Amino acid sequence: MRVNVVGDPLPNIPWEERPVGCQDVVWRSARNPIIPRDATSGSNSIFNSAVVPYRGAFAGVFRIDDKCREMRLHAGRSEDGVHWTLNHERIEFVTSDPELGPFVYGYDPRVVWIEDRYYVTWCNWFHGPTIGVATTHDFEAFYQLENAFLPFNRNGVLFPRKISGRFAMVSRPSDNGHTPFGDIFYSESPDMRYWGNHRYVFGTAGGWQSTKVGAGPIPIETSEGWLMIYHGVLTSCNGFVYSAGAALLDLDKPWKVIARSRRFIMAPRTLYENVGDVPNVVFPCAALCDAATGRLAIYYGGADTVVGLAFSMVDDLVDYIKADSLV
Ligand code: BMA
């Protein structure tokens, strides 16, 4: 490996070799979509979801839009990261402060282990969309903390360790609708309650990322900087098109961009990405990385309908970003 990854060896993450003849930096699982829209009896669609290693296997928080088209979060477990058992009941967040509730909607979760517990962030209704935060140890009880920010905000993604002694998060200030703009900002907190030291990371650029950008999976710490996969949106004559790109951020000052892909790493092009409740969407929310090999398993939503799995190698992704960087 040319690039060193900081993290645990995870030899059991899902993995498929790059298909013979494939030139792409990211390739899709032959088993896609790994979670169909009707994997639970109550679901209209299951997509933009987050998974983590858990007790030698895997656990996650899944976006399930139900048959009333309400946006809910459900916990799930898997032995192999491909076949999932999803709870039919939604997560009921525990909070001692009634003013944090009621739960109205939750979507686009991310999950990360920091120090001694798992943290979940998601787009949470609080008089509009903002960043909800909760903790869990067992993916059974989830304890809700203060929302990180005021509305309107989405795509709150925590870093997997403290930076300069503080929790760190990127987020994307937005509006109350489908947000025709959006840049990525960085914030820090001493206690996961009060957030400040806000810094600008990056905004839109050309083509596939010309309307808005937002962080995707939890950033991966490497010897080349934080590897951050993100989504970028283009406005076509037929609506938004969601693709994915990647950037390298400074390890100590993550608002400083070392390199950023001019080309997408993945754009909607299969039937389950081009056709669904919202066509032309790939929306990554999680990535498992085997630090020993640099293998990456990326979980993403397809067309706001199903969960897909894709693969890459950290070395290849870093080379790809640096070979044609915007900065
Ligand atoms: C965004 C979010 C995502 C969704 C995307 C495409 O604003 O709502 O959950 O995947 O739009 O519809």
Residues whose N, C-alpha, C, O or C-beta is under 5 A from the ligand:
A	BS01	BMA	N48 D108 V278 V281 F283 D304
